[in-house]
Amino acid sequence: MSIRENLQKVEESIAKSAAVSGRKAEDVTLIAVSKTIDVERILEAYEAGARQLGENRVQEMMGKQPQLPPDIGWHLIGQLQKNKVKYIIDKVKLVHSLCSLSVAQEMQRLLEKRDTTLDCLIEINIAGEETKSGLSKQELPAFLEQIAPLDRVHIKGLMTVAPFAENPEEVRKYFAEMRGLFDKLSGRAGLEMKYLSMGMSGDYNVAIEEGANMVRVGTAIFGHRNYTI
Ligand SMILES: *Cc1c(COP(=O)(O)O)cnc(C)c1O
């Protein structure tokens, strides 16, 4: 199948799951995850309508950006180190993976200098996996308090990467737990909980059914990644 056909299939599937949870297709933002994918194939997705791209490496994203149309919204979905903040501060629409106070402080410092702001999601390690980044839900309240004074760093929601499972039903409970956290925070003064970013190729339907309004899909659009190139 072509990238165009894959994208259409994913979009139709998103619409179905959105309907199951009483929402419209437009209520769910699809991020096409283009990590390891070359510019030519990314352009195929662009021509088929993809406008939001997700990358997990700063260097890779910076290399691709100048070669692609300017109306693309770039999403940083991978770990961000403090010394790389300066490269992405004015180049991304949304950072999905904020989970470090020192990174947030560095953002604040640079954003003040440029007199601008940056939208971020807080990454939660919802299943408490040792190999994954993100805050535990226990760490979240203190983190929110610590970053509250950083007025240039705009928190817009939460993100998670669920554990790998052959059957996505196995991780439904984690998505439901994220939704619970998201709803709880939505009532808090000074916090705008707009995006709940969860769901990848193997589990985005379940994630949407449980309330995700942003999904990050790579393989189902571009095919399997080749990490050797
Ligand atoms: C690679 C990646 C995705 C996309 O994964 P697929 O299974 O290829 O859809 C989503 N989120 C993050 C954080 C990723 O690193």
The ligand as an SDF file (V2000), in Angstrom:
LIG
                    3D

 15 15  0  0  0  0  0  0  0  0999 V2000
    8.1800    6.2120   17.2380 C   0  0  0  0  0  0  0  0  0  0  0  0
    7.1930    6.8370   18.1530 C   0  0  0  0  0  0  0  0  0  0  0  0
    5.8130    6.8070   17.8490 C   0  0  0  0  0  0  0  0  0  0  0  0
    5.2340    6.1050   16.6300 C   0  0  0  0  0  0  0  0  0  0  0  0
    5.3230    4.7250   16.7690 O   0  0  0  0  0  0  0  0  0  0  0  0
    4.6540    3.7320   15.7160 P   0  0  0  0  0  0  0  0  0  0  0  0
    4.4800    2.4710   16.4760 O   0  0  0  0  0  0  0  0  0  0  0  0
    5.5930    3.6090   14.5780 O   0  0  0  0  0  0  0  0  0  0  0  0
    3.3590    4.3180   15.3010 O   0  0  0  0  0  0  0  0  0  0  0  0
    4.9610    7.4600   18.7280 C   0  0  0  0  0  0  0  0  0  0  0  0
    5.4120    8.0830   19.8410 N   0  0  0  0  0  0  0  0  0  0  0  0
    6.7180    8.1260   20.1620 C   0  0  0  0  0  0  0  0  0  0  0  0
    7.1400    8.8430   21.3860 C   0  0  0  0  0  0  0  0  0  0  0  0
    7.6470    7.5030   19.3330 C   0  0  0  0  0  0  0  0  0  0  0  0
    8.9460    7.5550   19.6510 O   0  0  0  0  0  0  0  0  0  0  0  0
  1  2  1  0
  2  3  1  0
  2 14  2  0
  3  4  1  0
  3 10  2  0
  4  5  1  0
  5  6  1  0
  6  7  2  0
  6  8  1  0
  6  9  1  0
 10 11  1  0
 11 12  2  0
 12 13  1  0
 12 14  1  0
 14 15  1  0
M  END
$$$$
